[in-house]
Amino acid sequence: MNEREGYLERENDLLYCTLINRCSKWVTNGFVSGLGQFEALATTLSTSLNLLVIGQDFSAMARAASKVVEMGGGIALIEKGEISYSFPLQLAGVMCTQNFTEAAVKIQEFEDKASALGYKYNDICYTLLFLACDFLPFLRITASGIIDVKNKRTVVPSRKTKINPGECR
């Protein structure tokens, strides 16, 4: 990783990775590798039910996150500065109101886009769902921060935000 003016910059296949509390009370920042070359991807599809944002570009990541918030939860993908995919998951941020067939078509579209952007594994939805788990081994991005699950220690703590979220459900 490169450092510039006190901040780490990504390189090669590293993507910035941010987990934001759904009530904006805390944020955890880190990096993730091996997922592909996403300009920006934001989703509430995670076991933590918080907003997970990954990507190469901060402003694109902010736009993807805003789109997910606007939808009341879901998945948003930015390519070439534009939203190329969005899928609302209005029920707790992990379930949709569409029928099974419609949802399967939308998920397949997402899988195809992720694959075209370099995602080389079987199911990106499972990857996103479990990326923030604090019960799987190795390093994880969580509400506590970046944690080393096997050694039961926090590597980089999360930090409280200065945002007053008001009432949050």
Secondary structure, DSSP 8 states (H G I E B T S, - for coil): -EEETTEEE--TT-EEEEEE-TTSSEEEEEEE-SS---SEEEE--STT-SEEEEES-HHHHHHHHHHHHHHTSEEEEEETTEEEEEEE-TBTTTB-SS-HHHHHHHHHHHHHHHHHTT--SS-HHHHHHHHT-SSSSSEEEETTEEEETTTTEEEEE-EE-S----S--
